[in-house]
Amino acid sequence: MPPVPRGWTDRWLAWRNRLVASPRFQRWAAGFPLTRGIARRNTRALFDLCAGFVYTQVLTACVRLDLFSILAGGPLSVDALARRLELPPENARRLLGAAESLGLLRALSGDRYGLADLGAALVGNPGVAAMIEHHALLYADLADPVALLRDAAQPTRLAGYWPYAHGAASDARTVAPYGGLMGASQALIAEDVLDACDLSQAGHLMDVGGGEGAFLEAVARRHAGPRLTLFDLPAVADRAADRLVRVGLGARIACRGGDFHAALPAGADTVSLVRIVHDHDDAPALALLTAVCAALPPGGTLLLAEPMAGTPGAEPVGDAYFGFYLLAMGSGRPRRAAELRAMLRSAGFAHVQELPTRRPLLTRVLRAQKSDAQV
């Protein structure tokens, strides 16, 4: 028996839902001039939800075949692309047509194809291509989403890929895959974070959970003043140190190994957590924020940067994408900015401010300051 609606809002919503669910009303709305546009948009939106996996597989095929890089030099004919892609001509044409319909390619005269804006953007963001390849693990874990929600699924592939989520990131071989991916994707947002906050006056910045150093590399190339320290699991910190030497920043960025769930080194006046908090459930996330506050001196600053639930215009990114990604990973959840502000105050921070970013869909930034009077 369905629940009895309570109040005028519930009764109105129940009536509206019955109306919209009626096939007769749907046919009428699709033909009536004042509702035709809404009906068609809703039909398209519902079909896109059904077909979304197919769209992502078209994108995956383009990435795996290196199609966007091939076309970066200029348009090519279908026959030339079929040879380069090693596909039968009819299947090459099928892929190219699909990619054009998704806004990745542009059909040109002479039976040629070139990059559209979305395809060109992917050429300049290798981290996005790495994430697209990585999503094969997520799709496998989501093959039975109900089992995943009921906590009845077998150990997920994502949990194995992100071993730190269950305390298994102990050696270089184990951390290499996720370390590389994290570095590639962090580079995508590092400049947005730095555009939002001026770190030129920081005396000593410690990036907690810094991975292979992509964020601190961006800081070092923009600001000459701050002392920089990366803190992560020992195996991750060792890989970071090797990589930073290769890019000429080994002397500028110190890499320290440890478990931030156990203890944080003191000495930094600024701490950054870049896409770290949402990887953790509420209790360990609050414990980490509390430890950061304790490690900072009075007046010290924390920068928390990550995608957040409820971001206007990007609501599905937080609640749908990251909600299910982190469920499959086995740790963490997306949080709204208001939730994070409340957690920061509970952790001991006195002042919390959001700093606007260029692309809030990818990352938002909260700056939290420890009171000058705290010890």
Disulfide bonds with the S-S distance in Angstrom:
none
